[in-house]
């Protein structure tokens, strides 16, 4: 059995934020950097959803998502946060904000954590790759299915779904 260090995932403690549909750049950055301080590095789409929910909006329409993307890009330009684009099995093209992994400048690029309240699709590909590397370091001859099982075990998951298989296949294709 592969032993992996479990770094706890600490979710942001939700509090009201400025309305995601009308926030100023300063309001976006205040709320988003607060969320990133707790949960980063994370997918931009997850960041938008958490911010939106805190502002009372349950589902982000495409125009609102565009506002969030613009705010993030402006924050990146101002040096308030870092955006890295990762190839993800669930989207086509690195310009989709699902591929944007966002963190504060002083946050490590990759942190392998427990699943917490995230879904498997919300885990950055770089975090999955770091976990797979750690697993393979402990047993370099481990087969693909055993790697999948070790990843599932780390995150406390049971079922090897099509989503899990696609994302881990992509990790192995890109990083190994």
C-alpha positions in Angstrom: 0.0 0.0 0.0 1.4 3.4 -1.0 1.6 6.0 1.8 1.1 9.6 0.8 1.3 12.6 3.1 -2.1 14.1 3.5 -2.1 17.9 3.6 -5.6 19.0 4.6 -7.7 21.0 2.2 -9.0 24.0 4.1 -12.1 25.6 2.5 -12.6 29.3 2.6 -15.0 30.4 5.3 -17.8 31.9 3.3 -18.9 35.4 4.0 -20.8 37.9 1.8 -18.9 39.4 -1.1 -19.7 42.2 -3.5 -22.3 41.3 -6.2 -20.4 39.3 -8.8 -22.4 41.0 -11.6 -21.5 44.5 -10.4 -18.3 44.4 -8.4 -15.4 46.8 -9.0 -11.9 45.5 -9.8 -10.9 46.2 -6.2 -13.9 44.3 -4.8 -13.3 41.3 -7.1 -9.6 41.2 -6.0 -10.5 41.6 -2.3 -12.9 38.7 -2.4 -10.9 36.5 -4.8 -7.6 36.9 -3.0 -9.3 36.1 0.3 -10.6 32.8 -1.3 -7.2 32.1 -2.9 -5.5 32.5 0.5 -7.5 29.6 1.8 -8.0 27.4 -1.2 -5.3 28.2 -3.8 -3.9 27.0 -6.0 -7.3 26.3 -7.6 -9.2 26.3 -10.9 -10.5 29.7 -11.9 -14.0 28.4 -12.5 -14.1 27.1 -9.0 -12.9 30.5 -7.7 -15.7 32.2 -9.7 -18.3 29.8 -8.4 -17.3 30.3 -4.8 -17.2 34.1 -5.2 -20.5 34.1 -7.0 -22.2 31.9 -4.4 -21.0 34.2 -1.6 -22.5 37.2 -3.5 -25.8 35.4 -3.7 -25.6 34.2 -7.3 -26.0 30.4 -7.6 -25.2 29.9 -11.3 -22.8 32.0 -13.3 -24.1 32.9 -16.7 -21.5 33.3 -19.5 -21.4 37.2 -19.3 -20.8 37.0 -15.6 -18.0 34.5 -16.1 -16.4 36.9 -18.6 -16.5 39.6 -16.0 -14.7 37.3 -13.6 -12.2 36.4 -16.2 -11.4 40.0 -17.0 -11.0 40.8 -13.3 -8.6 37.9 -12.9 -6.5 38.9 -15.9 -6.3 42.5 -14.6 -5.2 41.1 -11.2 -2.6 39.0 -12.9 -1.3 42.0 -14.8 -1.2 44.0 -11.5 0.8 41.2 -9.9 -1.9 40.4 -7.3 -2.2 36.8 -8.4 -0.6 34.2 -10.7 -2.5 32.4 -13.5 -1.0 29.2 -15.0 -2.7 27.5 -17.9 -2.9 23.7 -17.7 -4.0 21.3 -20.3 -7.1 19.6 -18.9 -8.9 16.6 -20.4 -12.3 18.2 -19.9 -11.8 21.3 -22.1 -10.4 22.2 -25.5 -7.9 25.0 -25.5 -5.9 26.7 -22.8 -8.0 29.9 -23.1 -10.9 28.3 -21.3 -10.8 29.5 -17.7 -11.3 25.9 -16.5 -7.6 25.4 -17.5 -6.5 28.5 -15.5 -4.9 27.5 -12.2 -4.9 30.6 -9.9 -2.8 31.3 -6.8 -1.4 34.1 -4.9 2.2 35.0 -5.7 3.5 33.7 -2.4 1.6 30.4 -2.6 3.5 27.3 -3.8 2.7 26.3 -7.4 1.5 22.9 -6.4 0.1 21.6 -3.1 -1.0 18.0 -2.8 -4.0 18.0 -0.5 -6.9 15.9 0.5 -10.1 16.2 -1.6 -11.9 18.3 1.0 -15.1 19.8 -0.4 -13.8 19.8 -4.0 -14.9 17.5 -6.7 -12.4 15.4 -8.6 -12.8 17.7 -11.6 -11.8 20.7 -9.5 -8.3 19.3 -8.6 -5.6 21.0 -10.7 -3.9 18.7 -13.1 -0.5 19.8 -11.6 -1.7 18.5 -8.2 -2.7 15.2 -9.7 0.7 15.0 -11.5 2.5 15.7 -8.2 0.5 13.0 -6.5 1.2 10.5 -9.3 4.9 11.3 -9.1 4.9 10.7 -5.4 3.1 7.4 -5.9 5.5 6.3 -8.7 8.5 7.3 -6.6 7.5 4.8 -4.0 6.9 2.0 -6.6 8.3 2.8 -10.1 7.0 -0.5 -11.5 3.4 0.2 -10.4 0.9 -0.3 -13.3 -1.6 2.2 -14.6 -4.6 0.7 -12.8 -2.7 0.5 -9.5 -1.8 4.2 -9.9 -5.4 5.0 -10.4 -6.4 3.1 -7.3 -3.7 4.8 -5.2 -4.9 8.2 -6.4 -8.5 7.2 -5.5 -7.3 6.0 -2.1 -5.5 9.3 -1.4 -8.6 11.3 -2.1 -10.9 8.9 -0.3 -12.8 7.9 -3.4 -14.0 4.4 -4.3 -15.2 4.4 -7.9 -12.9 4.8 -11.0 -15.3 6.9 -13.1 -14.9 7.9 -16.7 -14.0 11.4 -15.5 -11.3 10.1 -13.1 -9.9 7.9 -15.9 -9.8 10.7 -18.5 -8.1 13.1 -16.1 -5.5 10.6 -15.0 -4.9 9.4 -18.5 -4.2 13.0 -19.5 -1.8 13.5 -16.5 0.1 10.4 -17.5 0.2 11.5 -21.1 1.4 15.1 -20.3 3.7 14.6 -17.3 5.1 11.0 -17.7 
